[in-house]
């Protein structure tokens, strides 16, 4: 299977993604939720939650 092409994102997009991840992480901690809890509620894998955070 071919490896996907590397994407280049603008500085603003990278900063926005980083801020979103931080906000998700902080909200999860405030609610005493685990990564598994968030993943189950969102219908995604725990690994994806980790990557987003």
Secondary structure as the mmCIF struct_conf table of DSSP 4:
data_model
#
loop_
_struct_conf.conf_type_id
_struct_conf.id
_struct_conf.beg_label_comp_id
_struct_conf.beg_label_asym_id
_struct_conf.beg_label_seq_id
_struct_conf.end_label_comp_id
_struct_conf.end_label_asym_id
_struct_conf.end_label_seq_id
HELX_LH_PP_P HELX_LH_PP_P1 UNK A 2 UNK A 7
HELX_RH_AL_P HELX_RH_AL_P1 UNK A 11 UNK A 30
TURN_TY1_P TURN_TY1_P1 UNK A 31 UNK A 32
HELX_RH_AL_P HELX_RH_AL_P2 UNK A 35 UNK A 42
TURN_TY1_P TURN_TY1_P2 UNK A 43 UNK A 43
BEND BEND1 UNK A 44 UNK A 44
HELX_RH_AL_P HELX_RH_AL_P3 UNK A 46 UNK A 52
#
